[in-house]
């Protein structure tokens, strides 16, 4: 029996595990379906492409997309301690101010406005540029300017400005549009994932239990309340129960999937349901309306020095 059960050790799960277990009076179980984040490729920023479609990636594909000529699009999602923060490109960028303001002003999410959250953004950061109205220092998450800047990039930025794009030296500052250099979640040339920043410093706490290779298959609901989870741990079925809360932090795909597998959502075949219809005891619009921004990547192949 635990006080808190956290499902998913990604960006949110690592923060929650660290913050909740800071109280020695509570017990916390953190369950992660993937492996530990001890691979050299995770620490080395230049090796991120070696993490895609591996054991560290859920390796999702979308359903065929009408606006992409019927193609299914690869959708990488981290399956490892740190979640997608352990396999992504380490770009440090916050949500858009308008979205936060809309949540607060139009949807009643008190405390979720951009200005409301700014103290927490600053608190999280250890920014190499120093403290300011938009940034902080001394926090667990290292944020820094790129150590290596390709000679082609300033030319690209200048060309974009010639075409009307505004220069922006801080995409997490007063405005988000424009062209410029991203800041990165790195420290001393290595990836600073949520696991590095939050989870690993807390791993020695006696009240925090972290289990990898632990796939949660169902939230146990009794009397309308989540009281525990069923999960498969190293191939064996297990059950854990919570006194206080069950927290789902599996991300935009896996959290709604788990809710549907647990009977919350419209009756349908959620991903991973092996083709079986799931009975919806609580028919809410879980997992509907999901949108993902498109991305187009351009890379400069290395060339011999004499070319």
N, C-alpha and C positions, 0 to 999 in steps of 0.2 A: 504494500500500500504506500502510495506517495501522495504528497499534497498536490503537486502539479505534474501533469504529463504533457510534454511538448512533442508534437509530431512534425518532424522535419528540422534538420540542423542546417538550414540555409541562412540567409542574411538575417531574417527575423528571428529564427529559432536560436541562433547563437547569441544574439543580444538578449533575448528573453531568458535563456538559461543562465547567462552571466548575471543579469540583474536580479532575477528571482532568487538564485542561490546565494546572493550576497547576504541574505537574511539567514543566519545559521539555524533559525528555528523552523525552517520549512525544508521539505525534501522535494527534489526535482528529478524527474526521469526525462531524458532527452533521447528520442528514437530517430535514427537516420537509416534510410534504406540502403545507402551506398557505403563505400569503404572509408577508412581514415584518409586524411589529406596529406599523406606523407610522401607523395611522389615528387621527384625533383622537378618534373614538368609543371607542377602546380606553383612552385616557388619561382621558377624562372619565367619572367614575362614573355620572352621571345618564343617560348615553347607552347604557348596557349593553343596553337592549332593542332598540337599533338594530343590534346585532351578531348577534342570533339569525336563523337561516335566511338567512344571507348567505355570502359567500365565506370568512368566518372561522369557519364552523360546518360540521361534518360533517352536521348536519341529519338525524339518525337518527330512525327510528320503530321502536317495538317491534313484535313480532308481536301480533296481537289478544290482549287480556288477558281471561281468563275473569272475573276479579273487577272488571273495569272495563266491564262490559256489552258485551264483545267489541270494544272500541275499541283502536286502536293509539295509543300515547302518544308524543308528541314527546319526544325525548331529545337535548338540546343537548350537543355535544362540541366543544371548541375545535380548529380547524384553522388554526393560526397560531403564530408564535413565542410561546411562553408557554402554548400549549395552552388548556385550559379556564380557567386562571388569568388569561387575557387577555379572557375574555368572561363570567365568572361574576359573582356579586353581591358578591364580595370579603369574604365573611364568614370571619373567622379562627376556625376551630374544629378541634381535633384529634380523632383517633379516640378511641373510648371505652376507658377503662382496662381494662374487662373483656376486650375483644377482644385487646389486647396481652398481657395476662396469660395468656389462653387459648392464644395462639400459642406462648408460651414454655413454659407448664407442661404443656399437654396435647398439643402437637404438636411439641415438641422444638426450637423456634426459639430457640436460645440467644442471648441478647443483645437480644431483641425485647420484653422486658417493659416495662411503662410506666415503671418507675423506671430501667431500663437506658437508655431513650431520652430521659429528661428532660434530661440534659446537652446533647443535640443539639437538642431543642426550644428550650432557652434560648439556645444558641449561634446559632441561626438568626435570632432576633428582635432587632429594635430597637424595643422596646415603649415607647410614650409614657408609660406608668405607672411606668416605672423597673424596676430589677431586683428580683426576689423569688425565693421558692422555686420558683415556677412560670413565671417570665418572665425574659427577658434583655434587655440593651441592647447596642448596638454591632454587632449582626449585620446581614446584608444585607437581611432582610425587614422592611419597615416595618409595624408594627402599632399602630393608634391607635383611640381612641374616636371615635364619629361626630361630625363637625363640626356637622351639622344634625340637630336632634331635633324632629320634628313634635310639636305640642301634643297631638295625639290619642294619642300613644304612651304617655305616663305614665298616662293614663286606662285604656288597655288593660291595662297592667301591673298597675295597682291592681285592676281588675276580675278579672284572673286570680288575684291573691292572695286576693281575697274568696271565690273559688271553690275555694280550697285549694292553689293552686300556690305553691311556695316561691320567695321572692325569691333571685335569683342574680346577683351583679354580676361574675362571672367564670366563663364556661362552660369555660374551660381551667384552672380552679383545682381545689380539692379534690373538687368534684362537678360533674356536667354537667347534671343535671336542674334544672328551675326556670324562672323567667321573668325577663327583664331585657334589657339592651342588649347586642348583639353588639359585639365589636371588629372592625375592618376592616383589610384589607391596603391601606392608602393612605398616601401621603406628600405633605404640602402640598396636600391636596385632589385628588390624582391617584392613579389605580390604581398599585399596586406589585405587578406580576405577577412570576412566577418569571423571566421574561425580563428585566424591569427590574432585579430584585434580583440575579440571578446571571449571566445570560448576557451582557448588554450590557457590563458592566465587563470581561468577558474577551474580547470580540470582537476586540480589537487584537492578541491573542497570535498569533505566527507559527505556532504548533503546533496551532491550532484552526481547522478549516475548517467553515463553516456554510453549508449549501445549503437554500434554500427552494424550493417547487414541486418537491420531490423525493419521489415516492411509491415506497416500497419495496414490491416485489411478491413477493419470495421471499428466505428465508435460505438461503444455500448451505451445505450440510452435506456434509462429506467425512470418512469414517472415523468417523462418530458425533460429529463436532465441527463447530460453526459456524465457518466460515472467511471468510465474506463475505456480501454481499447483492447482489441484482439490484434496480435501481430505475429509474424513469422520471424524467428530469431535464429540465424544460421541454419535455416531449414526446418526448425521445430516450432510448432504452435505454442504461443504464450499468451497470457492475459495479464494486464496490469490495471489497477484501479486507482482512482484519484479521489482524495478527500475534498479538494477545493475546485480545481478546474482541469479540463482537457483543452489544450490550446493547439489549434491546427495552424501550422506555419509551413505547409508543404508547397506554397507558391500558387501561381495563378492557374495551373493545370491540376496539380495533385490534391490540393485542398478541396475544390469542388467535386473532384472525382471521388474522394473519400466520403464526402457528405452524401453523394448519390449512392455509393455502395452501402451506406449506413441507413438508407431509407429517407433521406432528406433531399427533396428535389423532385422534378417531374419524372414519372415512370418512363425509363428509356434504357438504352444500353450505354452506360458510361465506359470510357476507355478502361480496358483491363477487366471488364466484367465477363469475359469469355463467352460473349454472345448471349448472355442471359438477361432477361428483363429484370430490372430492380423494382420491387414494390416500393412506392413512395408513401410512407406513413405520414410525412409532412411535405405536401406538394408545393414547395416554394420554387421560384425561378432560379435555382442554383445553376451556375455555370453558363447562363444565357447572356448574350450581348457581349461576349468577349471580343476584344479587338487587339490586334498586334500591329505595331508600326512596321512598314516595310523598310528594308535597308539595302543599299547598294554599296558594295565594297570595291575599292580600287587599291591594288597593291603594286609597288614597284619591284620587279624582279631584280636581284643583284646582277651586276654586270662586271666583266673584267675591267681593270683599271685603264686599259688601253683603248676602251671603246667610248 
